[in-house]
Amino acid sequence: MNFIACDLGGTKVLLGLYKSLEDGKPILIKKEKYISQDWNSFDSILENFLNDNCDGNQFPKKACFAIAGTIINNSSNLT
């Protein structure tokens, strides 16, 4: 199963697409760096990453997001 790891910050967004292996060691398939100010929203960054890097066999089923900012009621404002 494939998954996305994301470091979501105020200046840049790092996205990685990984393949999970049975031994627990993920394999990096693709990674991208996006400059936050060049994009209107995180949704547009994620959509671009998925469209450019995922085909039917690689589409991730899970994701983990590290967010630079305070989380209140399952919502965050980036620093």
mmCIF file of the N, C-alpha and C atoms, coordinates in Angstrom:
data_MODEL
# 
_entry.id   MODEL 
# 
loop_
_atom_site.group_PDB 
_atom_site.id 
_atom_site.type_symbol 
_atom_site.label_atom_id 
_atom_site.label_alt_id 
_atom_site.label_comp_id 
_atom_site.label_asym_id 
_atom_site.label_entity_id 
_atom_site.label_seq_id 
_atom_site.pdbx_PDB_ins_code 
_atom_site.Cartn_x 
_atom_site.Cartn_y 
_atom_site.Cartn_z 
_atom_site.occupancy 
_atom_site.B_iso_or_equiv 
_atom_site.pdbx_formal_charge 
_atom_site.auth_seq_id 
_atom_site.auth_comp_id 
_atom_site.auth_asym_id 
_atom_site.auth_atom_id 
_atom_site.pdbx_PDB_model_num 
ATOM 1   N N  . MET A 1 1  ? 0.839   -1.176 0.000   1.00 0.00 ? 1  MET A N  1 
ATOM 2   C CA . MET A 1 1  ? 0.000   0.000  0.000   1.00 0.00 ? 1  MET A CA 1 
ATOM 3   C C  . MET A 1 1  ? 0.887   1.243  0.000   1.00 0.00 ? 1  MET A C  1 
ATOM 4   N N  . ASN A 1 2  ? 0.498   2.245  -0.753  1.00 0.00 ? 2  ASN A N  1 
ATOM 5   C CA . ASN A 1 2  ? 1.242   3.492  -0.828  1.00 0.00 ? 2  ASN A CA 1 
ATOM 6   C C  . ASN A 1 2  ? 0.665   4.523  0.124   1.00 0.00 ? 2  ASN A C  1 
ATOM 7   N N  . PHE A 1 3  ? 1.534   5.438  0.571   1.00 0.00 ? 3  PHE A N  1 
ATOM 8   C CA . PHE A 1 3  ? 1.080   6.511  1.451   1.00 0.00 ? 3  PHE A CA 1 
ATOM 9   C C  . PHE A 1 3  ? 1.863   7.781  1.160   1.00 0.00 ? 3  PHE A C  1 
ATOM 10  N N  . ILE A 1 4  ? 1.314   8.898  1.645   1.00 0.00 ? 4  ILE A N  1 
ATOM 11  C CA . ILE A 1 4  ? 1.951   10.205 1.496   1.00 0.00 ? 4  ILE A CA 1 
ATOM 12  C C  . ILE A 1 4  ? 2.439   10.659 2.860   1.00 0.00 ? 4  ILE A C  1 
ATOM 13  N N  . ALA A 1 5  ? 3.645   11.209 2.888   1.00 0.00 ? 5  ALA A N  1 
ATOM 14  C CA . ALA A 1 5  ? 4.170   11.902 4.056   1.00 0.00 ? 5  ALA A CA 1 
ATOM 15  C C  . ALA A 1 5  ? 4.347   13.358 3.653   1.00 0.00 ? 5  ALA A C  1 
ATOM 16  N N  . CYS A 1 6  ? 3.907   14.264 4.523   1.00 0.00 ? 6  CYS A N  1 
ATOM 17  C CA . CYS A 1 6  ? 3.921   15.683 4.169   1.00 0.00 ? 6  CYS A CA 1 
ATOM 18  C C  . CYS A 1 6  ? 4.424   16.519 5.338   1.00 0.00 ? 6  CYS A C  1 
ATOM 19  N N  . ASP A 1 7  ? 5.319   17.448 5.046   1.00 0.00 ? 7  ASP A N  1 
ATOM 20  C CA . ASP A 1 7  ? 5.763   18.465 5.991   1.00 0.00 ? 7  ASP A CA 1 
ATOM 21  C C  . ASP A 1 7  ? 5.194   19.781 5.467   1.00 0.00 ? 7  ASP A C  1 
ATOM 22  N N  . LEU A 1 8  ? 4.170   20.274 6.134   1.00 0.00 ? 8  LEU A N  1 
ATOM 23  C CA . LEU A 1 8  ? 3.410   21.432 5.673   1.00 0.00 ? 8  LEU A CA 1 
ATOM 24  C C  . LEU A 1 8  ? 3.787   22.639 6.509   1.00 0.00 ? 8  LEU A C  1 
ATOM 25  N N  . GLY A 1 9  ? 4.550   23.566 5.911   1.00 0.00 ? 9  GLY A N  1 
ATOM 26  C CA . GLY A 1 9  ? 4.999   24.745 6.631   1.00 0.00 ? 9  GLY A CA 1 
ATOM 27  C C  . GLY A 1 9  ? 4.564   26.027 5.963   1.00 0.00 ? 9  GLY A C  1 
ATOM 28  N N  . GLY A 1 10 ? 4.894   27.121 6.600   1.00 0.00 ? 10 GLY A N  1 
ATOM 29  C CA . GLY A 1 10 ? 4.510   28.425 6.083   1.00 0.00 ? 10 GLY A CA 1 
ATOM 30  C C  . GLY A 1 10 ? 5.297   28.851 4.861   1.00 0.00 ? 10 GLY A C  1 
ATOM 31  N N  . THR A 1 11 ? 6.532   28.374 4.731   1.00 0.00 ? 11 THR A N  1 
ATOM 32  C CA . THR A 1 11 ? 7.357   28.771 3.592   1.00 0.00 ? 11 THR A CA 1 
ATOM 33  C C  . THR A 1 11 ? 7.451   27.700 2.515   1.00 0.00 ? 11 THR A C  1 
ATOM 34  N N  . LYS A 1 12 ? 7.363   26.431 2.920   1.00 0.00 ? 12 LYS A N  1 
ATOM 35  C CA . LYS A 1 12 ? 7.459   25.364 1.924   1.00 0.00 ? 12 LYS A CA 1 
ATOM 36  C C  . LYS A 1 12 ? 6.635   24.156 2.353   1.00 0.00 ? 12 LYS A C  1 
ATOM 37  N N  . VAL A 1 13 ? 6.301   23.345 1.366   1.00 0.00 ? 13 VAL A N  1 
ATOM 38  C CA . VAL A 1 13 ? 5.584   22.093 1.584   1.00 0.00 ? 13 VAL A CA 1 
ATOM 39  C C  . VAL A 1 13 ? 6.418   20.986 0.943   1.00 0.00 ? 13 VAL A C  1 
ATOM 40  N N  . LEU A 1 14 ? 6.742   19.979 1.734   1.00 0.00 ? 14 LEU A N  1 
ATOM 41  C CA . LEU A 1 14 ? 7.472   18.818 1.234   1.00 0.00 ? 14 LEU A CA 1 
ATOM 42  C C  . LEU A 1 14 ? 6.509   17.643 1.197   1.00 0.00 ? 14 LEU A C  1 
ATOM 43  N N  . LEU A 1 15 ? 6.389   17.009 0.037   1.00 0.00 ? 15 LEU A N  1 
ATOM 44  C CA . LEU A 1 15 ? 5.508   15.854 -0.126  1.00 0.00 ? 15 LEU A CA 1 
ATOM 45  C C  . LEU A 1 15 ? 6.307   14.671 -0.632  1.00 0.00 ? 15 LEU A C  1 
ATOM 46  N N  . GLY A 1 16 ? 6.063   13.525 -0.046  1.00 0.00 ? 16 GLY A N  1 
ATOM 47  C CA . GLY A 1 16 ? 6.705   12.300 -0.494  1.00 0.00 ? 16 GLY A CA 1 
ATOM 48  C C  . GLY A 1 16 ? 5.685   11.203 -0.671  1.00 0.00 ? 16 GLY A C  1 
ATOM 49  N N  . LEU A 1 17 ? 5.820   10.464 -1.743  1.00 0.00 ? 17 LEU A N  1 
ATOM 50  C CA . LEU A 1 17 ? 4.986   9.300  -2.003  1.00 0.00 ? 17 LEU A CA 1 
ATOM 51  C C  . LEU A 1 17 ? 5.841   8.070  -1.719  1.00 0.00 ? 17 LEU A C  1 
ATOM 52  N N  . TYR A 1 18 ? 5.346   7.201  -0.835  1.00 0.00 ? 18 TYR A N  1 
ATOM 53  C CA . TYR A 1 18 ? 6.099   6.028  -0.393  1.00 0.00 ? 18 TYR A CA 1 
ATOM 54  C C  . TYR A 1 18 ? 5.300   4.760  -0.623  1.00 0.00 ? 18 TYR A C  1 
ATOM 55  N N  . LYS A 1 19 ? 6.044   3.670  -0.787  1.00 0.00 ? 19 LYS A N  1 
ATOM 56  C CA . LYS A 1 19 ? 5.445   2.348  -0.860  1.00 0.00 ? 19 LYS A CA 1 
ATOM 57  C C  . LYS A 1 19 ? 5.767   1.630  0.440   1.00 0.00 ? 19 LYS A C  1 
ATOM 58  N N  . SER A 1 20 ? 4.745   1.093  1.092   1.00 0.00 ? 20 SER A N  1 
ATOM 59  C CA . SER A 1 20 ? 4.929   0.321  2.317   1.00 0.00 ? 20 SER A CA 1 
ATOM 60  C C  . SER A 1 20 ? 5.295   -1.102 1.969   1.00 0.00 ? 20 SER A C  1 
ATOM 61  N N  . LEU A 1 21 ? 6.280   -1.620 2.649   1.00 0.00 ? 21 LEU A N  1 
ATOM 62  C CA . LEU A 1 21 ? 6.676   -3.003 2.448   1.00 0.00 ? 21 LEU A CA 1 
ATOM 63  C C  . LEU A 1 21 ? 6.309   -3.832 3.668   1.00 0.00 ? 21 LEU A C  1 
ATOM 64  N N  . GLU A 1 22 ? 6.222   -5.107 3.491   1.00 0.00 ? 22 GLU A N  1 
ATOM 65  C CA . GLU A 1 22 ? 5.833   -5.988 4.579   1.00 0.00 ? 22 GLU A CA 1 
ATOM 66  C C  . GLU A 1 22 ? 6.819   -5.948 5.739   1.00 0.00 ? 22 GLU A C  1 
ATOM 67  N N  . ASP A 1 23 ? 8.092   -5.667 5.476   1.00 0.00 ? 23 ASP A N  1 
ATOM 68  C CA . ASP A 1 23 ? 9.078   -5.617 6.551   1.00 0.00 ? 23 ASP A CA 1 
ATOM 69  C C  . ASP A 1 23 ? 9.048   -4.285 7.306   1.00 0.00 ? 23 ASP A C  1 
ATOM 70  N N  . GLY A 1 24 ? 8.142   -3.371 6.924   1.00 0.00 ? 24 GLY A N  1 
ATOM 71  C CA . GLY A 1 24 ? 7.971   -2.108 7.618   1.00 0.00 ? 24 GLY A CA 1 
ATOM 72  C C  . GLY A 1 24 ? 8.839   -0.971 7.123   1.00 0.00 ? 24 GLY A C  1 
ATOM 73  N N  . LYS A 1 25 ? 9.724   -1.226 6.192   1.00 0.00 ? 25 LYS A N  1 
ATOM 74  C CA . LYS A 1 25 ? 10.587  -0.182 5.657   1.00 0.00 ? 25 LYS A CA 1 
ATOM 75  C C  . LYS A 1 25 ? 9.952   0.423  4.412   1.00 0.00 ? 25 LYS A C  1 
ATOM 76  N N  . PRO A 1 26 ? 9.607   1.728  4.481   1.00 0.00 ? 26 PRO A N  1 
ATOM 77  C CA . PRO A 1 26 ? 9.013   2.351  3.292   1.00 0.00 ? 26 PRO A CA 1 
ATOM 78  C C  . PRO A 1 26 ? 10.065  2.637  2.223   1.00 0.00 ? 26 PRO A C  1 
ATOM 79  N N  . ILE A 1 27 ? 9.629   2.621  0.977   1.00 0.00 ? 27 ILE A N  1 
ATOM 80  C CA . ILE A 1 27 ? 10.483  2.963  -0.154  1.00 0.00 ? 27 ILE A CA 1 
ATOM 81  C C  . ILE A 1 27 ? 9.944   4.238  -0.785  1.00 0.00 ? 27 ILE A C  1 
ATOM 82  N N  . LEU A 1 28 ? 10.801  5.233  -0.931  1.00 0.00 ? 28 LEU A N  1 
ATOM 83  C CA . LEU A 1 28 ? 10.414  6.492  -1.557  1.00 0.00 ? 28 LEU A CA 1 
ATOM 84  C C  . LEU A 1 28 ? 10.191  6.272  -3.045  1.00 0.00 ? 28 LEU A C  1 
ATOM 85  N N  . ILE A 1 29 ? 9.011   6.656  -3.518  1.00 0.00 ? 29 ILE A N  1 
ATOM 86  C CA . ILE A 1 29 ? 8.691   6.577  -4.947  1.00 0.00 ? 29 ILE A CA 1 
ATOM 87  C C  . ILE A 1 29 ? 8.962   7.924  -5.614  1.00 0.00 ? 29 ILE A C  1 
ATOM 88  N N  . LYS A 1 30 ? 8.508   9.007  -4.959  1.00 0.00 ? 30 LYS A N  1 
ATOM 89  C CA . LYS A 1 30 ? 8.639   10.344 -5.543  1.00 0.00 ? 30 LYS A CA 1 
ATOM 90  C C  . LYS A 1 30 ? 8.566   11.372 -4.435  1.00 0.00 ? 30 LYS A C  1 
ATOM 91  N N  . LYS A 1 31 ? 9.341   12.454 -4.564  1.00 0.00 ? 31 LYS A N  1 
ATOM 92  C CA . LYS A 1 31 ? 9.230   13.557 -3.615  1.00 0.00 ? 31 LYS A CA 1 
ATOM 93  C C  . LYS A 1 31 ? 9.239   14.876 -4.375  1.00 0.00 ? 31 LYS A C  1 
ATOM 94  N N  . GLU A 1 32 ? 8.582   15.861 -3.804  1.00 0.00 ? 32 GLU A N  1 
ATOM 95  C CA . GLU A 1 32 ? 8.500   17.194 -4.413  1.00 0.00 ? 32 GLU A CA 1 
ATOM 96  C C  . GLU A 1 32 ? 8.566   18.249 -3.317  1.00 0.00 ? 32 GLU A C  1 
ATOM 97  N N  . LYS A 1 33 ? 9.117   19.414 -3.679  1.00 0.00 ? 33 LYS A N  1 
ATOM 98  C CA . LYS A 1 33 ? 9.143   20.575 -2.798  1.00 0.00 ? 33 LYS A CA 1 
ATOM 99  C C  . LYS A 1 33 ? 8.354   21.688 -3.471  1.00 0.00 ? 33 LYS A C  1 
ATOM 100 N N  . TYR A 1 34 ? 7.456   22.304 -2.725  1.00 0.00 ? 34 TYR A N  1 
ATOM 101 C CA . TYR A 1 34 ? 6.628   23.396 -3.233  1.00 0.00 ? 34 TYR A CA 1 
ATOM 102 C C  . TYR A 1 34 ? 6.853   24.627 -2.354  1.00 0.00 ? 34 TYR A C  1 
ATOM 103 N N  . ILE A 1 35 ? 6.994   25.784 -2.967  1.00 0.00 ? 35 ILE A N  1 
ATOM 104 C CA . ILE A 1 35 ? 7.100   27.040 -2.236  1.00 0.00 ? 35 ILE A CA 1 
ATOM 105 C C  . ILE A 1 35 ? 5.673   27.520 -1.947  1.00 0.00 ? 35 ILE A C  1 
ATOM 106 N N  . SER A 1 36 ? 5.346   27.660 -0.679  1.00 0.00 ? 36 SER A N  1 
ATOM 107 C CA . SER A 1 36 ? 3.961   27.935 -0.261  1.00 0.00 ? 36 SER A CA 1 
ATOM 108 C C  . SER A 1 36 ? 3.375   29.174 -0.918  1.00 0.00 ? 36 SER A C  1 
ATOM 109 N N  . GLN A 1 37 ? 4.142   30.247 -1.012  1.00 0.00 ? 37 GLN A N  1 
ATOM 110 C CA . GLN A 1 37 ? 3.601   31.506 -1.543  1.00 0.00 ? 37 GLN A CA 1 
ATOM 111 C C  . GLN A 1 37 ? 3.274   31.434 -3.031  1.00 0.00 ? 37 GLN A C  1 
ATOM 112 N N  . ASP A 1 38 ? 3.765   30.411 -3.716  1.00 0.00 ? 38 ASP A N  1 
ATOM 113 C CA . ASP A 1 38 ? 3.480   30.256 -5.146  1.00 0.00 ? 38 ASP A CA 1 
ATOM 114 C C  . ASP A 1 38 ? 2.128   29.594 -5.414  1.00 0.00 ? 38 ASP A C  1 
ATOM 115 N N  . TRP A 1 39 ? 1.432   29.184 -4.365  1.00 0.00 ? 39 TRP A N  1 
ATOM 116 C CA . TRP A 1 39 ? 0.185   28.431 -4.509  1.00 0.00 ? 39 TRP A CA 1 
ATOM 117 C C  . TRP A 1 39 ? -0.924  29.120 -3.726  1.00 0.00 ? 39 TRP A C  1 
ATOM 118 N N  . ASN A 1 40 ? -2.170  28.969 -4.210  1.00 0.00 ? 40 ASN A N  1 
ATOM 119 C CA . ASN A 1 40 ? -3.326  29.574 -3.557  1.00 0.00 ? 40 ASN A CA 1 
ATOM 120 C C  . ASN A 1 40 ? -3.767  28.818 -2.314  1.00 0.00 ? 40 ASN A C  1 
ATOM 121 N N  . SER A 1 41 ? -3.512  27.504 -2.279  1.00 0.00 ? 41 SER A N  1 
ATOM 122 C CA . SER A 1 41 ? -3.974  26.691 -1.150  1.00 0.00 ? 41 SER A CA 1 
ATOM 123 C C  . SER A 1 41 ? -3.186  25.390 -1.093  1.00 0.00 ? 41 SER A C  1 
ATOM 124 N N  . PHE A 1 42 ? -3.232  24.750 0.069   1.00 0.00 ? 42 PHE A N  1 
ATOM 125 C CA . PHE A 1 42 ? -2.610  23.440 0.188   1.00 0.00 ? 42 PHE A CA 1 
ATOM 126 C C  . PHE A 1 42 ? -3.337  22.430 -0.691  1.00 0.00 ? 42 PHE A C  1 
ATOM 127 N N  . ASP A 1 43 ? -4.646  22.568 -0.818  1.00 0.00 ? 43 ASP A N  1 
ATOM 128 C CA . ASP A 1 43 ? -5.417  21.663 -1.675  1.00 0.00 ? 43 ASP A CA 1 
ATOM 129 C C  . ASP A 1 43 ? -4.879  21.650 -3.102  1.00 0.00 ? 43 ASP A C  1 
ATOM 130 N N  . SER A 1 44 ? -4.523  22.824 -3.610  1.00 0.00 ? 44 SER A N  1 
ATOM 131 C CA . SER A 1 44 ? -4.006  22.897 -4.982  1.00 0.00 ? 44 SER A CA 1 
ATOM 132 C C  . SER A 1 44 ? -2.625  22.249 -5.087  1.00 0.00 ? 44 SER A C  1 
ATOM 133 N N  . ILE A 1 45 ? -1.816  22.367 -4.039  1.00 0.00 ? 45 ILE A N  1 
ATOM 134 C CA . ILE A 1 45 ? -0.504  21.702 -4.028  1.00 0.00 ? 45 ILE A CA 1 
ATOM 135 C C  . ILE A 1 45 ? -0.684  20.192 -4.034  1.00 0.00 ? 45 ILE A C  1 
ATOM 136 N N  . LEU A 1 46 ? -1.537  19.698 -3.146  1.00 0.00 ? 46 LEU A N  1 
ATOM 137 C CA . LEU A 1 46 ? -1.758  18.256 -3.049  1.00 0.00 ? 46 LEU A CA 1 
ATOM 138 C C  . LEU A 1 46 ? -2.351  17.702 -4.334  1.00 0.00 ? 46 LEU A C  1 
ATOM 139 N N  . GLU A 1 47 ? -3.305  18.405 -4.918  1.00 0.00 ? 47 GLU A N  1 
ATOM 140 C CA . GLU A 1 47 ? -3.901  17.967 -6.181  1.00 0.00 ? 47 GLU A CA 1 
ATOM 141 C C  . GLU A 1 47 ? -2.843  17.883 -7.285  1.00 0.00 ? 47 GLU A C  1 
ATOM 142 N N  . ASN A 1 48 ? -1.965  18.897 -7.352  1.00 0.00 ? 48 ASN A N  1 
ATOM 143 C CA . ASN A 1 48 ? -0.898  18.887 -8.343  1.00 0.00 ? 48 ASN A CA 1 
ATOM 144 C C  . ASN A 1 48 ? 0.037   17.702 -8.123  1.00 0.00 ? 48 ASN A C  1 
ATOM 145 N N  . PHE A 1 49 ? 0.416   17.458 -6.890  1.00 0.00 ? 49 PHE A N  1 
ATOM 146 C CA . PHE A 1 49 ? 1.312   16.340 -6.581  1.00 0.00 ? 49 PHE A CA 1 
ATOM 147 C C  . PHE A 1 49 ? 0.688   15.012 -6.984  1.00 0.00 ? 49 PHE A C  1 
ATOM 148 N N  . LEU A 1 50 ? -0.565  14.806 -6.619  1.00 0.00 ? 50 LEU A N  1 
ATOM 149 C CA . LEU A 1 50 ? -1.242  13.547 -6.952  1.00 0.00 ? 50 LEU A CA 1 
ATOM 150 C C  . LEU A 1 50 ? -1.390  13.378 -8.461  1.00 0.00 ? 50 LEU A C  1 
ATOM 151 N N  . ASN A 1 51 ? -1.779  14.435 -9.156  1.00 0.00 ? 51 ASN A N  1 
ATOM 152 C CA . ASN A 1 51 ? -1.956  14.353 -10.614 1.00 0.00 ? 51 ASN A CA 1 
ATOM 153 C C  . ASN A 1 51 ? -0.639  14.079 -11.338 1.00 0.00 ? 51 ASN A C  1 
ATOM 154 N N  . ASP A 1 52 ? 0.449   14.666 -10.853 1.00 0.00 ? 52 ASP A N  1 
ATOM 155 C CA . ASP A 1 52 ? 1.738   14.517 -11.522 1.00 0.00 ? 52 ASP A CA 1 
ATOM 156 C C  . ASP A 1 52 ? 2.467   13.218 -11.176 1.00 0.00 ? 52 ASP A C  1 
ATOM 157 N N  . ASN A 1 53 ? 2.168   12.639 -10.020 1.00 0.00 ? 53 ASN A N  1 
ATOM 158 C CA . ASN A 1 53 ? 3.003   11.550 -9.527  1.00 0.00 ? 53 ASN A CA 1 
ATOM 159 C C  . ASN A 1 53 ? 2.297   10.234 -9.256  1.00 0.00 ? 53 ASN A C  1 
ATOM 160 N N  . CYS A 1 54 ? 0.995   10.199 -9.371  1.00 0.00 ? 54 CYS A N  1 
ATOM 161 C CA . CYS A 1 54 ? 0.272   8.977  -9.022  1.00 0.00 ? 54 CYS A CA 1 
ATOM 162 C C  . CYS A 1 54 ? -0.528  8.465  -10.208 1.00 0.00 ? 54 CYS A C  1 
ATOM 163 N N  . ASP A 1 55 ? -0.280  7.232  -10.547 1.00 0.00 ? 55 ASP A N  1 
ATOM 164 C CA . ASP A 1 55 ? -1.159  6.575  -11.501 1.00 0.00 ? 55 ASP A CA 1 
ATOM 165 C C  . ASP A 1 55 ? -2.045  5.616  -10.705 1.00 0.00 ? 55 ASP A C  1 
ATOM 166 N N  . GLY A 1 56 ? -2.858  4.845  -11.361 1.00 0.00 ? 56 GLY A N  1 
ATOM 167 C CA . GLY A 1 56 ? -3.783  3.951  -10.676 1.00 0.00 ? 56 GLY A CA 1 
ATOM 168 C C  . GLY A 1 56 ? -3.115  2.976  -9.730  1.00 0.00 ? 56 GLY A C  1 
ATOM 169 N N  . ASN A 1 57 ? -1.888  2.563  -10.040 1.00 0.00 ? 57 ASN A N  1 
ATOM 170 C CA . ASN A 1 57 ? -1.190  1.606  -9.199  1.00 0.00 ? 57 ASN A CA 1 
ATOM 171 C C  . ASN A 1 57 ? -0.477  2.254  -8.020  1.00 0.00 ? 57 ASN A C  1 
ATOM 172 N N  . GLN A 1 58 ? -0.233  3.549  -8.094  1.00 0.00 ? 58 GLN A N  1 
ATOM 173 C CA . GLN A 1 58 ? 0.522   4.226  -7.054  1.00 0.00 ? 58 GLN A CA 1 
ATOM 174 C C  . GLN A 1 58 ? -0.329  5.107  -6.157  1.00 0.00 ? 58 GLN A C  1 
ATOM 175 N N  . PHE A 1 59 ? -1.608  5.259  -6.441  1.00 0.00 ? 59 PHE A N  1 
ATOM 176 C CA . PHE A 1 59 ? -2.428  6.197  -5.696  1.00 0.00 ? 59 PHE A CA 1 
ATOM 177 C C  . PHE A 1 59 ? -2.428  5.818  -4.212  1.00 0.00 ? 59 PHE A C  1 
ATOM 178 N N  . PRO A 1 60 ? -2.085  6.768  -3.326  1.00 0.00 ? 60 PRO A N  1 
ATOM 179 C CA . PRO A 1 60 ? -1.957  6.450  -1.904  1.00 0.00 ? 60 PRO A CA 1 
ATOM 180 C C  . PRO A 1 60 ? -3.304  6.186  -1.232  1.00 0.00 ? 60 PRO A C  1 
ATOM 181 N N  . LYS A 1 61 ? -3.272  5.305  -0.253  1.00 0.00 ? 61 LYS A N  1 
ATOM 182 C CA . LYS A 1 61 ? -4.463  4.975  0.531   1.00 0.00 ? 61 LYS A CA 1 
ATOM 183 C C  . LYS A 1 61 ? -4.451  5.666  1.889   1.00 0.00 ? 61 LYS A C  1 
ATOM 184 N N  . LYS A 1 62 ? -3.272  6.141  2.323   1.00 0.00 ? 62 LYS A N  1 
ATOM 185 C CA . LYS A 1 62 ? -3.119  6.786  3.626   1.00 0.00 ? 62 LYS A CA 1 
ATOM 186 C C  . LYS A 1 62 ? -2.182  7.976  3.491   1.00 0.00 ? 62 LYS A C  1 
ATOM 187 N N  . ALA A 1 63 ? -2.210  8.856  4.505   1.00 0.00 ? 63 ALA A N  1 
ATOM 188 C CA . ALA A 1 63 ? -1.319  10.011 4.528   1.00 0.00 ? 63 ALA A CA 1 
ATOM 189 C C  . ALA A 1 63 ? -1.042  10.435 5.960   1.00 0.00 ? 63 ALA A C  1 
ATOM 190 N N  . CYS A 1 64 ? 0.109   11.065 6.142   1.00 0.00 ? 64 CYS A N  1 
ATOM 191 C CA . CYS A 1 64 ? 0.493   11.636 7.427   1.00 0.00 ? 64 CYS A CA 1 
ATOM 192 C C  . CYS A 1 64 ? 0.973   13.057 7.164   1.00 0.00 ? 64 CYS A C  1 
ATOM 193 N N  . PHE A 1 65 ? 0.414   14.022 7.902   1.00 0.00 ? 65 PHE A N  1 
ATOM 194 C CA . PHE A 1 65 ? 0.750   15.422 7.699   1.00 0.00 ? 65 PHE A CA 1 
ATOM 195 C C  . PHE A 1 65 ? 1.345   16.022 8.972   1.00 0.00 ? 65 PHE A C  1 
ATOM 196 N N  . ALA A 1 66 ? 2.539   16.600 8.861   1.00 0.00 ? 66 ALA A N  1 
ATOM 197 C CA . ALA A 1 66 ? 3.146   17.379 9.936   1.00 0.00 ? 66 ALA A CA 1 
ATOM 198 C C  . ALA A 1 66 ? 2.879   18.839 9.612   1.00 0.00 ? 66 ALA A C  1 
ATOM 199 N N  . ILE A 1 67 ? 2.221   19.543 10.524  1.00 0.00 ? 67 ILE A N  1 
ATOM 200 C CA . ILE A 1 67 ? 1.787   20.912 10.256  1.00 0.00 ? 67 ILE A CA 1 
ATOM 201 C C  . ILE A 1 67 ? 2.472   21.864 11.231  1.00 0.00 ? 67 ILE A C  1 
ATOM 202 N N  . ALA A 1 68 ? 3.074   22.936 10.683  1.00 0.00 ? 68 ALA A N  1 
ATOM 203 C CA . ALA A 1 68 ? 3.721   23.959 11.503  1.00 0.00 ? 68 ALA A CA 1 
ATOM 204 C C  . ALA A 1 68 ? 2.668   24.954 11.958  1.00 0.00 ? 68 ALA A C  1 
ATOM 205 N N  . GLY A 1 69 ? 2.145   24.748 13.139  1.00 0.00 ? 69 GLY A N  1 
ATOM 206 C CA . GLY A 1 69 ? 1.132   25.646 13.683  1.00 0.00 ? 69 GLY A CA 1 
ATOM 207 C C  . GLY A 1 69 ? 0.341   24.961 14.775  1.00 0.00 ? 69 GLY A C  1 
ATOM 208 N N  . THR A 1 70 ? -0.432  25.729 15.480  1.00 0.00 ? 70 THR A N  1 
ATOM 209 C CA . THR A 1 70 ? -1.255  25.220 16.566  1.00 0.00 ? 70 THR A CA 1 
ATOM 210 C C  . THR A 1 70 ? -2.499  24.546 16.011  1.00 0.00 ? 70 THR A C  1 
ATOM 211 N N  . ILE A 1 71 ? -2.853  23.396 16.570  1.00 0.00 ? 71 ILE A N  1 
ATOM 212 C CA . ILE A 1 71 ? -4.063  22.686 16.154  1.00 0.00 ? 71 ILE A CA 1 
ATOM 213 C C  . ILE A 1 71 ? -5.121  22.851 17.235  1.00 0.00 ? 71 ILE A C  1 
ATOM 214 N N  . ILE A 1 72 ? -6.264  23.391 16.852  1.00 0.00 ? 72 ILE A N  1 
ATOM 215 C CA . ILE A 1 72 ? -7.392  23.576 17.756  1.00 0.00 ? 72 ILE A CA 1 
ATOM 216 C C  . ILE A 1 72 ? -8.640  23.069 17.055  1.00 0.00 ? 72 ILE A C  1 
ATOM 217 N N  . ASN A 1 73 ? -9.362  22.150 17.701  1.00 0.00 ? 73 ASN A N  1 
ATOM 218 C CA . ASN A 1 73 ? -10.587 21.566 17.133  1.00 0.00 ? 73 ASN A CA 1 
ATOM 219 C C  . ASN A 1 73 ? -10.347 20.994 15.735  1.00 0.00 ? 73 ASN A C  1 
ATOM 220 N N  . ASN A 1 74 ? -9.283  20.226 15.569  1.00 0.00 ? 74 ASN A N  1 
ATOM 221 C CA . ASN A 1 74 ? -8.935  19.577 14.306  1.00 0.00 ? 74 ASN A CA 1 
ATOM 222 C C  . ASN A 1 74 ? -8.702  20.567 13.165  1.00 0.00 ? 74 ASN A C  1 
ATOM 223 N N  . SER A 1 75 ? -8.294  21.774 13.497  1.00 0.00 ? 75 SER A N  1 
ATOM 224 C CA . SER A 1 75 ? -8.014  22.790 12.498  1.00 0.00 ? 75 SER A CA 1 
ATOM 225 C C  . SER A 1 75 ? -6.712  23.487 12.874  1.00 0.00 ? 75 SER A C  1 
ATOM 226 N N  . SER A 1 76 ? -5.982  23.954 11.852  1.00 0.00 ? 76 SER A N  1 
ATOM 227 C CA . SER A 1 76 ? -4.708  24.626 12.127  1.00 0.00 ? 76 SER A CA 1 
ATOM 228 C C  . SER A 1 76 ? -4.546  25.845 11.229  1.00 0.00 ? 76 SER A C  1 
ATOM 229 N N  . ASN A 1 77 ? -3.931  26.855 11.794  1.00 0.00 ? 77 ASN A N  1 
ATOM 230 C CA . ASN A 1 77 ? -3.482  28.018 11.027  1.00 0.00 ? 77 ASN A CA 1 
ATOM 231 C C  . ASN A 1 77 ? -1.971  27.933 10.947  1.00 0.00 ? 77 ASN A C  1 
ATOM 232 N N  . LEU A 1 78 ? -1.450  27.938 9.740   1.00 0.00 ? 78 LEU A N  1 
ATOM 233 C CA . LEU A 1 78 ? -0.005  27.842 9.571   1.00 0.00 ? 78 LEU A CA 1 
ATOM 234 C C  . LEU A 1 78 ? 0.708   29.049 10.141  1.00 0.00 ? 78 LEU A C  1 
ATOM 235 N N  . THR A 1 79 ? 1.923   28.811 10.634  1.00 0.00 ? 79 THR A N  1 
ATOM 236 C CA . THR A 1 79 ? 2.722   29.918 11.149  1.00 0.00 ? 79 THR A CA 1 
ATOM 237 C C  . THR A 1 79 ? 3.277   30.730 10.005  1.00 0.00 ? 79 THR A C  1 
# 
